[in-house]
Amino acid sequence: MALTVGLRPLTRALLRPWARVPGAALGRPAAGSGDGVRCFGSPRVLVEPDPAAGVAVMKMRNPPVNSLSLEFLTELLISLEKLENDKTFRGIIITSDCPGIFSAGLDLLEMYGRDPAHCAEYWKAVQELWLRVYLSNLVVIGAINGISPAGGCLLSLSCDYRVLANNPKYAIGLNETLLGIIAPFWFKDVLVNTIGHRAAERALQLGFLFPPSDALQVGIVDQVVPEDQVQSTARSVMAQWLAIPDHARQLTKNLVRKPTADRLLQQRDADIQNFVRFISRDSIQKSLHVYLEKLKQKKG
Ligand SMILES: CC/C=C\CC(=O)SCCNC(=O)CCNC(=O)[C@H](O)C(C)(C)COP(=O)(O)OP(=O)(O)OC[C@H]1O[C@@H](n2cnc3c(N)ncnc32)[C@H](O)[C@@H]1OP(=O)(O)O
């Protein structure tokens, strides 16, 4: 029997009117967009619109590490939906407002010590974010200005183009096996599509986190540039992509990506059930506990 997935907080949030950021974000003119244009967003997602260019920069700011908690996923989804539905925008640049960290991936605390209903709700939101970014009609460029493991890597892989800052600390990859967990088939599919079967096989089994030079060589990112040029490079790449007529690019993107997305769309509930069964196992909870303890101990 299909698991019934409650989506209460997510649904509630999606029904909420568009939230404007109190304080800091509001009133700050968007960079390069003239005086009249203001940033907007939500507590964890700052959106800097450049209507003249048809581009919005979406900055993730869920400190300390931009882990993808349920609330953060919800805010990202709301921002993306808002931008998708606004004809002003043809492209978005996803980047981080947390120094040195693009995203630490899925929030382990949403999966550790939680009941099955919560895990199901969380996983549905993870699926939702992936589908929205991966199938977005907008051009999506990742300006990856920090480390990007696991779910952070999935988010990057779902962009149309990835620019990574050249800092040896900014590794990227699907490192799930290092945590004693398994990347779901759709994470795997996106990696295989990006770097090929053999490279993905090794990277997934060994939980590789590629430093920038290796990331470029294997093709998990498209470009590596000095750290202070990540945003400007993303903007120039965006201009190239926006030179293509939208309808032609969008239909082509759909042609290429739909089969991969359909594999999940055809079995979303089953995927949620699998995830909940897997993550609820004692052995997996133990692995997560050990990993979280390691993170704590690292601090000394
Ligand atoms: C089934 C598929 C499932 C999962 C896919 C995933 O995405 S699983 C998540 C995989 N992510 C990782 O392996 C990254 C883990 N984090 C790190 O390696 C480091 O935190 C990082 C990102 C390199 C940053 O290091 P830094 O030294 O700057 O910070 P620190 O480690 O001290 O972390 C600060 C606090 O954040 C907590 N934290 C880190 N990552 C996560 C996370 N993914 N989820 C939840 N919480 C996370 C960390 O424990 C620290 O907490 P604190 O309470 O301050 O001790």
The ligand as an SDF file (V2000), in Angstrom:
LIG
                    3D

 55 57  0  0  0  0  0  0  0  0999 V2000
   19.9530    8.8840    1.1930 C   0  0  0  0  0  0  0  0  0  0  0  0
   20.7200   10.0750    0.6930 C   0  0  0  0  0  0  0  0  0  0  0  0
   21.0330   10.9330    1.6900 C   0  0  0  0  0  0  0  0  0  0  0  0
   21.8470   11.9420    1.8360 C   0  0  0  0  0  0  0  0  0  0  0  0
   22.5450   12.7900    1.0000 C   0  0  0  0  0  0  0  0  0  0  0  0
   23.2140   13.8720    1.8170 C   0  0  0  0  0  0  0  0  0  0  0  0
   23.2510   14.9780    1.3770 O   0  0  0  0  0  0  0  0  0  0  0  0
   23.8360   13.4760    3.3530 S   0  0  0  0  0  0  0  0  0  0  0  0
   24.7900   14.8760    3.8870 C   0  0  0  0  0  0  0  0  0  0  0  0
   26.1840   14.7560    3.4020 C   0  0  0  0  0  0  0  0  0  0  0  0
   26.9600   15.8730    3.8420 N   0  0  0  0  0  0  0  0  0  0  0  0
   28.1790   15.7630    4.3080 C   0  0  0  0  0  0  0  0  0  0  0  0
   28.7650   14.6990    4.3830 O   0  0  0  0  0  0  0  0  0  0  0  0
   28.8140   17.0170    4.7990 C   0  0  0  0  0  0  0  0  0  0  0  0
   28.9770   16.9870    6.2820 C   0  0  0  0  0  0  0  0  0  0  0  0
   29.5710   18.2270    6.7660 N   0  0  0  0  0  0  0  0  0  0  0  0
   30.8790   18.5080    6.6550 C   0  0  0  0  0  0  0  0  0  0  0  0
   31.6720   17.7530    6.1380 O   0  0  0  0  0  0  0  0  0  0  0  0
   31.3150   19.8140    7.2370 C   0  0  0  0  0  0  0  0  0  0  0  0
   30.3360   20.2590    8.1190 O   0  0  0  0  0  0  0  0  0  0  0  0
   31.5750   20.9050    6.1750 C   0  0  0  0  0  0  0  0  0  0  0  0
   30.4050   21.0660    5.2370 C   0  0  0  0  0  0  0  0  0  0  0  0
   32.8490   20.5410    5.3870 C   0  0  0  0  0  0  0  0  0  0  0  0
   31.8020   22.2480    6.8890 C   0  0  0  0  0  0  0  0  0  0  0  0
   32.8410   22.1260    7.8130 O   0  0  0  0  0  0  0  0  0  0  0  0
   33.0370   23.2350    8.9390 P   0  0  0  0  0  0  0  0  0  0  0  0
   34.2480   22.8530    9.7050 O   0  0  0  0  0  0  0  0  0  0  0  0
   32.9780   24.5790    8.3340 O   0  0  0  0  0  0  0  0  0  0  0  0
   31.7270   23.1440    9.8480 O   0  0  0  0  0  0  0  0  0  0  0  0
   31.3570   22.0000   10.9050 P   0  0  0  0  0  0  0  0  0  0  0  0
   31.7340   20.6620   10.4070 O   0  0  0  0  0  0  0  0  0  0  0  0
   31.8740   22.3920   12.2420 O   0  0  0  0  0  0  0  0  0  0  0  0
   29.7700   22.0680   10.8780 O   0  0  0  0  0  0  0  0  0  0  0  0
   29.0720   23.1300   11.5300 C   0  0  0  0  0  0  0  0  0  0  0  0
   27.7930   22.5600   12.1170 C   0  0  0  0  0  0  0  0  0  0  0  0
   26.9740   22.0810   11.0470 O   0  0  0  0  0  0  0  0  0  0  0  0
   26.6430   20.7120   11.2680 C   0  0  0  0  0  0  0  0  0  0  0  0
   26.5040   20.0390    9.9710 N   0  0  0  0  0  0  0  0  0  0  0  0
   27.4100   19.9290    9.0180 C   0  0  0  0  0  0  0  0  0  0  0  0
   26.9250   19.2860    7.9690 N   0  0  0  0  0  0  0  0  0  0  0  0
   25.6510   18.9780    8.2690 C   0  0  0  0  0  0  0  0  0  0  0  0
   24.5950   18.3030    7.5810 C   0  0  0  0  0  0  0  0  0  0  0  0
   24.7630   17.8220    6.3310 N   0  0  0  0  0  0  0  0  0  0  0  0
   23.4290   18.1650    8.1920 N   0  0  0  0  0  0  0  0  0  0  0  0
   23.2340   18.6500    9.4320 C   0  0  0  0  0  0  0  0  0  0  0  0
   24.1810   19.3010   10.1450 N   0  0  0  0  0  0  0  0  0  0  0  0
   25.3740   19.4580    9.5620 C   0  0  0  0  0  0  0  0  0  0  0  0
   27.8000   20.1850   12.0790 C   0  0  0  0  0  0  0  0  0  0  0  0
   27.4380   19.0110   12.7570 O   0  0  0  0  0  0  0  0  0  0  0  0
   28.0510   21.3410   12.9980 C   0  0  0  0  0  0  0  0  0  0  0  0
   27.0350   21.3290   13.9980 O   0  0  0  0  0  0  0  0  0  0  0  0
   27.3370   21.8220   15.4950 P   0  0  0  0  0  0  0  0  0  0  0  0
   26.0370   21.6750   16.1980 O   0  0  0  0  0  0  0  0  0  0  0  0
   27.8090   23.2410   15.3590 O   0  0  0  0  0  0  0  0  0  0  0  0
   28.4000   20.8970   16.0400 O   0  0  0  0  0  0  0  0  0  0  0  0
  1  2  1  0
  2  3  1  0
  3  4  2  0
  4  5  1  0
  5  6  1  0
  6  7  2  0
  6  8  1  0
  8  9  1  0
  9 10  1  0
 10 11  1  0
 11 12  1  0
 12 13  2  0
 12 14  1  0
 14 15  1  0
 15 16  1  0
 16 17  1  0
 17 18  2  0
 17 19  1  0
 19 20  1  0
 19 21  1  0
 21 22  1  0
 21 23  1  0
 21 24  1  0
 24 25  1  0
 25 26  1  0
 26 27  2  0
 26 28  1  0
 26 29  1  0
 29 30  1  0
 30 31  2  0
 30 32  1  0
 30 33  1  0
 33 34  1  0
 34 35  1  0
 35 36  1  0
 35 50  1  0
 36 37  1  0
 37 38  1  0
 37 48  1  0
 38 39  1  0
 38 47  1  0
 39 40  2  0
 40 41  1  0
 41 42  1  0
 41 47  2  0
 42 43  1  0
 42 44  2  0
 44 45  1  0
 45 46  2  0
 46 47  1  0
 48 49  1  0
 48 50  1  0
 50 51  1  0
 51 52  1  0
 52 53  2  0
 52 54  1  0
 52 55  1  0
M  END
$$$$
